[in-house]
Structures are given as structure tokens and as C-alpha cells.
Amino acid sequence: MFLTGLAALAVVPTLPTAARDLDGVSLYPLVAGCFVAASLLGGVLGGHWADRAGAHRPLAAGLVLAVVTLLVSGASVSVWQLAAGRFLDGLAGGMVAVSINTAIGQAYPDQLRPRVLALMSACWIVPSLVGPPLAGLVAEWWSWRVVFLGLAALTLLPALVVLTMLRSSPWSPTTAPEATVPEATVPEATAPSDGPTDTPPRRPVLAVAAAVSLGAALGQYGVSGWDVRHLLFTAGGLALLVTCAPRLLPPGTRHAARGLPATVLLCGMGSGVFFTLEAFVPLLLVTDRDVPPVAIGLVFTGAAVAWAASSWVQSRLLDGRPRHHLVVAGAVVLAVAVVIAGIGTLPATPAATAASSMVVAAVGMGLLAPSLTVLSLRHSLPGRQGYASSAMQTTQNLGQTTVLGAASALFNACLGVGSSQATGYAAAFGLLLVPCVAATLLAARARATRPSRLPG
């Protein structure tokens, strides 16, 4: 998990530089969005595989694929190869994450699982602090390719060790206790809109998740241009998303029905805004301000620290506040970050202005994301929290691809009519105010209507 986190976080600051060197700036949103689109498919694929054959097989496959995808990306000769590498990386990441959670369920007794899960979360701390700036330094001194290839070499030996251990592992669905995929890792059909239900929801077939992932990828490519071909791809992607995505979401999500549906929708909005800022701000800094990769890496580290600090504050100092109020506060802070990013597109402003927007946005997410998680659990009956977590994770991925796609379409539309890149960035950032305002207005619909049995 440590190596997975390091690879996931280290390569992100180098992607704008790679896209620029490969003459694929217009396709950068596709490169950034492929990982998210594929991770949903990887999670469902790994979950179904683990149900049938145990966690060790999808985990082994995910580890092998993780090394292969780093080699594919590092050897990229075109932006299309880089996008393919990112798609495979998302597929591998989804499989590894689900398999590790499943392996914990298969190999550890109940009393040890919380400690192991906490250890898995801790594995992301050092990568979030060290990975981005170190990768930026390597990209500046050598090449962005060295980041990918170096991570492949770093991952290879531990992966071989784990694969050797897995070959002799006795884990299987028939021999291990509770050997099923945790509900939080596999998207499911969902509960009625105004409250939880005792009826176990039906898991979607793998084809539904594949269709949603394909639709997201087609949409990201379609918005990179405005000719007939791109419009057809956009229409095809939207058709797949509109047809299949509702099967992965709680009924009433589209209308922000009170309770879990509104909570899930707010999760998608907040994640979409933050992820789009995380994609466009580094691209702005590289293409318009010529900021070195190491500085961009430090921005990612600052955002990680700000998110963690904000999350600590909401859990310790603001715990007595109503959770939907904290959601409003987080959405307002996200809106402030969007405004700062828009100001950062002006030529007279220093590059640090746009860079600071990511840190401010992380503060907003540190307030919003944990509060929505708590609210989603409060809208679930005891023993059904995994179902709510699954819906939140699915909508987070969908929100990221949808908001990024809309912002990318507006960005490329501005470039298509002859506007400057700065104008395109400003328009994309301005669009992000829409979900921020909507989240502020809809937060009350996620309010918990019954006492919680869970710690707040």
C-alpha cells in the first residue's frame, strides 16, 4: 500500500510536464481523468474476482499490472500512450485497493482489522509528504520519464516478494473467515431516497461498471475538440453515463432527495471541484508560468498537509457542530479557492496565487469530506454502513470525471474560438463555482434526521 500511494501521488505533479513535452496539452484532461475512470472498473473487477477465487489472485494481478503500467507511461512516445498507461494504472490501483481490503477480511480476526486498516491509511502519509516534491525534483534534474521508470524499478522487487508469498498463501473464499469483498469496495444498487433499508441491495454486474468507465473515458476524449468526431465521442460517453451510472447510485441522487441521496450527490460535487482544480492548476503553472516541477510537487504536499490539518480541526474542535453546517463551510472555502485560482490566471498576479488555491481547496475538503462520510453513516442502519460507503466512493469517481469533463469542454471551447489559454483557464475555474454554490444550497438536505449510533 505504501508503494501504491507513492506511485499514485508522485506521478501527478509530472503529468502536465509530460503532456507538454508530448504535444498533448489539449488532451491533458483525458490523461488526468483516465485514472479515475479506470479505478471504478478495477475495484469492481477485483471485488468479483476476489469473491470467486480469493483476494490473492486479483492482488497479484494488480501488482504485476502496476509495474507494467509504470513502464508503459515512462516509455511514452505520444500522449495517447501516456493516457493508456494512466488507464492501466487506475485499473491496477482499483484492483490492489479492493484486494487488500478483502485480504484483511480473510486473514485477520475482527479485533485486529481496525488496527490493520489504520496502518493502511498511515501508509499514505509519507507518500503524500515526500512523493510529489521528490518526483518534481527528479523531473527537473533529469526527466519526467525517470519518475515513472524509477518507480517501476522501486516497485518491482517488493512486488516479486509479495507474489512469492501469495503463491503459498492459503487464503480462499472457502477456508478464510468472512471471505467476501467488503461492501465499501464494490458499488451496489442503493436504498430508498428518504432513509435506509434492511433489504440487501443487488450488486451491479461488471458490465455496468465497465460501461461507466468507458463512458467517462469517451467523454474525456470528446471534450478535447469540437469537430464532428469529438462530438460523437462526447455523445456516446454521455449516453453510457446517463444510461448506466444511475444503476450505481442511490435512487433519488439526481434530484438530491433528502438523506443518503443528497449526501452522495454532495460528495460528487465536492470531489469534482477539488479534482478539477488539482488537474488544471498544475497545468496552468507549467504552460503559462513555467513553474518547475519541484515547486508543483511542494504545492501538492502543502495541499496534503492542509487537508490533514483541516480534517483534524473538524474532528477535534468542531465536533459539536451540526455536520451539514460543516458541509456548507467546506463548500464556501472551496468557492474561495476557485476564486483565487481565477485571479491567478491574470498575468499580473504571481504564480503563487494560483498555487495557493490548491491549499485553500484542501482546507475546504478537510471540512467537507469527513462530514459527508459521517452523514452517510448516519443515514445507514447498523450493519449497512458498507453500502453507504460504496455509494459515496462511486459518486466521488463519477463527480470527478463529470466536473473535469465539463471544465475541459469549456477550456477547449475557448481555445477553439481563438481565446488565450489564460482565458480558457479562467472560464474553466468560473464553471467550478456552480457546484460550489449548489453544494451550499443543498447541504441542508443531507442533514441527519435521527440520532446517530456512531461517534461523530
C-alpha positions in Angstrom: 0.0 0.0 0.0 2.9 2.3 0.7 4.3 1.8 -2.8 0.8 2.2 -4.3 0.4 5.5 -2.5 3.9 6.6 -3.5 3.3 5.8 -7.2 -0.2 7.4 -7.2 0.9 10.7 -5.7 4.4 11.0 -7.1 3.4 10.9 -10.8 0.6 13.5 -10.6 2.9 16.6 -10.5 4.8 15.4 -13.5 1.8 14.8 -15.8 1.5 18.4 -17.0 5.2 18.4 -18.0 4.8 15.1 -19.7 1.7 16.3 -21.6 3.5 19.4 -22.7 6.6 17.5 -23.9 4.4 15.1 -25.8 2.4 18.0 -27.5 -0.8 16.9 -25.9 -1.9 19.8 -23.7 -5.4 19.7 -25.2 -5.6 16.0 -24.2 -4.3 16.6 -20.7 -7.8 16.2 -19.1 -8.1 12.8 -20.7 -4.7 11.8 -19.2 -5.8 13.1 -15.8 -9.3 11.6 -15.9 -8.3 8.1 -17.2 -7.1 7.0 -13.8 -10.3 7.8 -12.1 -12.4 6.2 -14.9 -10.4 3.0 -14.7 -10.3 2.8 -10.9 -14.0 2.2 -10.7 -13.8 -0.7 -13.1 -10.7 -2.0 -11.3 -12.5 -2.0 -8.0 -15.5 -3.9 -9.3 -13.3 -6.3 -11.3 -11.1 -7.0 -8.3 -14.1 -7.4 -6.0 -15.8 -10.0 -8.2 -12.6 -11.9 -8.8 -11.8 -12.0 -5.0 -15.3 -13.3 -4.3 -14.8 -16.2 -6.7 -11.1 -17.1 -6.1 -9.9 -15.2 -3.0 -8.0 -12.0 -2.6 -4.6 -13.3 -3.5 -5.2 -13.6 -7.3 -6.5 -10.1 -8.0 -3.9 -8.7 -5.7 -1.1 -10.5 -7.6 -2.6 -9.4 -10.9 -2.9 -5.8 -9.7 0.8 -5.7 -8.6 2.0 -7.0 -11.9 -0.1 -4.5 -13.8 1.1 -1.7 -11.5 4.7 -2.3 -12.6 3.7 -2.8 -16.3 1.8 0.5 -16.4 4.7 2.5 -15.0 6.9 1.1 -17.8 4.2 1.9 -20.4 3.9 5.5 -19.1 7.6 6.0 -18.8 8.3 4.9 -22.3 5.5 7.0 -23.8 6.2 8.4 -27.3 2.7 10.1 -27.5 0.1 11.5 -25.2 -2.1 8.6 -26.2 0.4 6.1 -24.8 0.6 8.1 -21.6 -3.2 8.1 -21.3 -3.2 4.3 -21.8 -0.7 4.0 -19.1 -2.8 6.1 -16.7 -5.9 4.0 -17.5 -4.0 0.8 -16.7 -2.7 2.4 -13.6 -6.2 3.2 -12.4 -7.3 -0.4 -13.2 -4.3 -1.7 -11.2 -4.9 0.7 -8.3 -8.6 -0.3 -8.0 -7.8 -4.0 -8.0 -5.0 -3.6 -5.4 -7.1 -1.4 -3.0 -10.1 -3.8 -3.1 -7.9 -6.9 -2.8 -6.0 -5.5 0.2 -9.3 -4.7 2.0 -10.6 -8.2 1.1 -7.4 -9.8 2.3 -7.7 -8.1 5.6 -11.2 -9.6 5.9 -9.9 -13.0 5.0 -6.7 -13.1 7.0 -7.3 -11.1 10.2 -9.8 -11.6 13.1 -12.3 -8.9 13.9 -10.4 -7.4 16.8 -7.3 -6.8 14.6 -9.0 -5.4 11.5 -9.3 -1.8 12.7 -5.6 -1.7 13.6 -4.7 -3.1 10.2 -7.0 -0.6 8.3 -5.4 2.2 10.3 -2.0 1.0 9.3 -3.1 1.0 5.6 -4.2 4.6 6.0 -0.9 5.6 7.6 0.9 4.2 4.6 -0.3 7.2 2.6 1.2 9.8 5.0 4.8 9.7 3.9 4.0 9.4 0.2 1.8 12.5 0.4 4.6 14.5 2.1 7.6 13.2 0.2 6.4 11.8 -3.2 5.3 14.9 -5.0 8.3 17.2 -4.3 10.8 14.3 -4.8 9.2 13.5 -8.1 9.2 17.1 -9.1 12.9 17.3 -8.3 13.7 14.2 -10.3 11.7 15.6 -13.3 13.5 18.9 -13.1 17.0 17.5 -12.8 16.6 14.5 -15.2 13.2 13.8 -16.9 9.6 13.0 -16.1 10.3 9.6 -17.6 12.8 8.8 -14.8 9.9 9.3 -12.3 7.8 6.5 -13.9 10.7 4.2 -14.7 12.3 4.7 -11.3 9.0 3.9 -9.5 8.7 0.7 -11.7 12.2 -0.3 -10.5 11.4 0.5 -6.9 8.1 -1.4 -7.0 9.5 -4.5 -8.8 11.4 -6.2 -6.0 8.7 -5.8 -3.3 6.1 -6.9 -5.8 8.1 -10.1 -6.5 8.4 -10.8 -2.8 4.6 -10.3 -2.3 3.9 -12.5 -5.3 6.1 -15.3 -3.9 4.2 -15.1 -0.6 0.8 -15.0 -2.3 1.6 -18.2 -4.2 1.9 -20.1 -1.0 -1.0 -18.3 0.8 -3.9 -20.4 2.0 -6.4 -17.6 1.6 -9.5 -18.6 -0.3 -13.2 -17.9 0.0 -13.9 -21.4 1.4 -11.1 -21.5 4.0 -10.9 -18.0 5.3 -13.4 -16.4 7.7 -15.9 -14.0 6.2 -14.1 -14.2 2.9 -16.3 -11.7 1.0 -15.5 -8.4 -0.5 -16.3 -5.6 1.9 -19.3 -3.8 0.7 -17.5 -0.5 0.8 -15.3 -1.7 -2.1 -17.9 -2.7 -4.6 -20.6 -0.3 -5.8 -24.1 -1.5 -5.3 -27.7 -0.6 -6.1 -29.0 1.5 -3.4 -31.5 2.3 -0.7 -34.7 4.3 -0.9 -34.2 8.0 -1.1 -35.5 9.1 2.3 -34.0 6.5 4.6 -32.1 3.3 4.9 -33.4 -0.1 4.2 -32.9 -3.6 5.6 -33.2 -5.1 2.1 -29.7 -6.1 0.8 -29.1 -4.2 -2.5 -28.2 -6.1 -5.6 -24.6 -5.8 -6.8 -24.3 -4.4 -10.3 -22.9 -6.6 -12.9 -19.3 -6.0 -14.0 -20.6 -4.8 -17.4 -22.3 -1.8 -15.8 -19.1 -0.6 -14.2 -17.2 -1.3 -17.5 -19.8 0.8 -19.4 -19.5 3.7 -16.9 -15.7 3.6 -17.1 -15.8 3.5 -20.9 -18.3 6.3 -21.0 -16.2 8.5 -18.7 -13.1 7.9 -20.9 -15.0 8.6 -24.1 -16.4 11.8 -22.6 -12.9 13.0 -21.6 -11.6 12.5 -25.1 -14.7 14.0 -26.7 -14.4 17.3 -24.9 -10.8 17.8 -26.1 -12.0 19.0 -29.5 -15.0 20.4 -31.3 -15.2 18.7 -34.7 -17.8 16.1 -35.6 -15.7 13.1 -34.4 -15.2 14.6 -30.9 -18.9 15.5 -30.6 -19.8 11.9 -31.5 -17.4 10.6 -28.8 -18.9 13.0 -26.3 -22.4 12.0 -27.2 -21.5 8.3 -26.8 -19.9 8.8 -23.5 -22.8 10.8 -22.1 -25.2 8.2 -23.4 -23.3 5.5 -21.5 -23.1 7.5 -18.3 -26.8 8.6 -18.4 -27.9 5.0 -19.0 -25.6 3.1 -16.7 -24.5 5.4 -13.9 -27.9 5.6 -12.1 -27.6 1.8 -11.5 -24.6 2.5 -9.3 -26.2 5.3 -7.3 -29.0 5.6 -4.7 -32.4 6.3 -6.2 -33.1 10.0 -5.9 -29.5 11.1 -6.2 -30.1 13.1 -9.3 -32.9 15.0 -7.5 -30.9 15.4 -4.3 -33.6 13.5 -2.3 -33.2 14.0 1.5 -30.9 11.7 3.3 -28.3 9.4 1.7 -29.0 10.5 -2.0 -28.3 14.2 -1.2 -25.2 13.2 0.8 -23.9 11.1 -2.0 -24.6 13.9 -4.6 -22.7 16.4 -2.4 -19.7 14.1 -2.3 -19.6 14.0 -6.0 -19.8 17.8 -6.3 -17.0 18.5 -3.7 -14.7 15.8 -5.1 -15.3 17.1 -8.7 -14.4 20.6 -7.8 -11.2 19.6 -5.9 -10.1 17.1 -8.5 -10.6 19.6 -11.4 -8.5 22.2 -9.5 -5.9 19.6 -8.9 -5.8 18.9 -12.6 -5.9 22.4 -14.1 -3.8 24.5 -11.6 -0.6 22.5 -12.2 -1.3 22.6 -16.0 -1.7 26.4 -15.7 1.6 26.7 -13.7 3.5 24.6 -16.2 2.1 26.1 -19.5 1.6 29.7 -18.6 4.0 30.4 -15.8 6.8 27.9 -16.5 6.9 26.8 -12.8 9.4 24.0 -12.2 8.0 20.5 -11.3 9.6 20.5 -7.9 7.6 23.6 -6.9 4.4 22.0 -8.1 5.3 19.0 -6.1 5.6 21.2 -3.0 2.1 22.6 -3.7 0.7 19.0 -3.6 2.5 18.4 -0.3 1.1 21.6 1.1 -2.4 20.6 0.0 -2.0 17.2 1.7 -0.9 18.8 4.9 -3.7 21.4 4.7 -6.3 18.6 4.2 -5.0 16.6 7.2 -4.9 19.7 9.4 -8.4 20.7 8.4 -9.7 17.2 9.0 -8.2 17.2 12.4 -9.8 20.5 13.3 -13.3 19.3 12.3 -12.9 16.1 14.3 -11.5 17.7 17.4 -12.5 21.3 17.7 -15.7 21.4 15.6 -17.2 18.0 16.6 -20.2 19.5 18.3 -21.3 21.5 15.3 -24.1 20.1 13.1 -22.4 18.2 10.2 -24.4 19.9 7.5 -23.1 23.2 8.7 -19.5 22.0 8.2 -20.5 20.9 4.7 -21.6 24.5 4.0 -18.4 25.8 5.4 -16.3 23.4 3.3 -18.3 24.4 0.1 -17.7 28.1 0.8 -14.0 27.5 1.3 -13.9 25.6 -2.0 -15.6 28.5 -3.7 -13.0 30.9 -2.2 -10.3 28.6 -3.6 -11.9 28.7 -7.1 -12.0 32.5 -7.0 -8.3 32.5 -6.0 -7.5 30.2 -8.9 -9.4 32.5 -11.3 -7.5 35.5 -10.0 -4.3 33.5 -10.5 -4.9 33.4 -14.3 -4.4 37.2 -14.6 -0.9 37.9 -16.0 -0.1 40.5 -13.3 -0.6 38.0 -10.4 2.3 35.9 -9.2 2.3 32.2 -9.8 1.9 31.6 -6.0 -1.6 33.0 -6.3 -2.9 30.1 -8.4 -0.8 27.6 -6.5 -2.3 28.7 -3.2 -5.8 27.8 -4.4 -5.0 24.1 -4.1 -4.0 24.5 -0.5 -7.2 26.5 0.3 -9.3 23.9 -1.6 -7.7 21.2 0.5 -8.8 23.1 3.7 -12.4 23.0 2.3 -12.2 19.3 1.5 -10.9 18.6 5.0 -14.1 20.1 6.4 -16.5 18.7 3.8 -15.4 15.1 3.1 -15.3 13.8 6.7 -18.6 15.5 7.5 -20.3 13.9 4.4 -18.8 10.5 5.4 -20.3 10.8 8.9 -23.7 11.9 7.5 -23.7 9.0 5.1 -23.2 6.6 8.0 -25.9 8.3 10.0 -28.3 7.6 7.1 -27.5 3.9 7.2 -28.9 1.2 9.5 -26.4 -0.6 11.8 -24.6 -3.2 9.7 -25.4 -1.4 6.4 -22.6 1.3 6.6 -20.6 -0.5 3.9 -23.5 0.1 1.4 -23.3 3.8 2.0 -19.6 3.9 1.8 -19.8 2.1 -1.6 -22.2 4.7 -2.9 -20.0 7.5 -1.7 -16.9 6.1 -3.4 -18.8 5.5 -6.7 -20.2 9.0 -6.8 -16.8 10.5 -5.9 -15.4 8.9 -9.0 -18.3 10.0 -11.2 -18.2 13.5 -9.8 -14.6 13.9 -10.6 -14.9 12.7 -14.2 -18.1 14.7 -14.8 -16.9 18.1 -13.5 -13.5 17.7 -15.1 -15.1 16.9 -18.4 -17.4 19.9 -18.2 -14.5 22.2 -17.3 -12.3 20.7 -20.1 -15.1 21.2 -22.6 -15.3 24.9 -21.7 -11.5 25.3 -21.7 -11.1 23.8 -25.2 -14.1 25.7 -26.5 -12.3 28.9 -25.5 -9.2 27.8 -27.3 -11.2 26.8 -30.3 -12.6 30.3 -30.8 -9.1 31.9 -30.5 -9.0 32.9 -26.9 -5.8 32.8 -24.9 -5.0 29.9 -22.6 -5.4 32.3 -19.6 -9.0 33.0 -20.7 -9.7 29.3 -21.1 -8.4 28.6 -17.6 -10.4 31.4 -16.1 -13.6 30.1 -17.8 -12.9 26.6 -16.5 -12.4 27.9 -13.0 -15.5 30.0 -13.2 -17.6 26.9 -14.1 -16.5 25.3 -10.8 -18.4 27.9 -8.9 -21.7 26.2 -10.0 -21.2 23.0 -7.9 -19.8 25.0 -5.0 -23.0 27.2 -4.9 -25.2 24.1 -5.4 -23.5 22.3 -2.6 -24.0 25.2 -0.3 -27.7 25.3 -1.1 -28.3 21.6 -0.9 -26.3 20.9 2.3 -29.4 21.0 4.5 -30.9 18.1 2.6 -28.1 15.9 3.9 -29.0 16.7 7.5 -29.3 13.7 9.7 -32.9 13.2 10.9 -32.3 10.6 13.5 -29.8 10.2 16.4 -26.5 8.6 15.3 -25.3 5.4 16.9 -21.8 6.2 15.6 -19.2 8.5 17.0 -19.3 11.9 15.3 
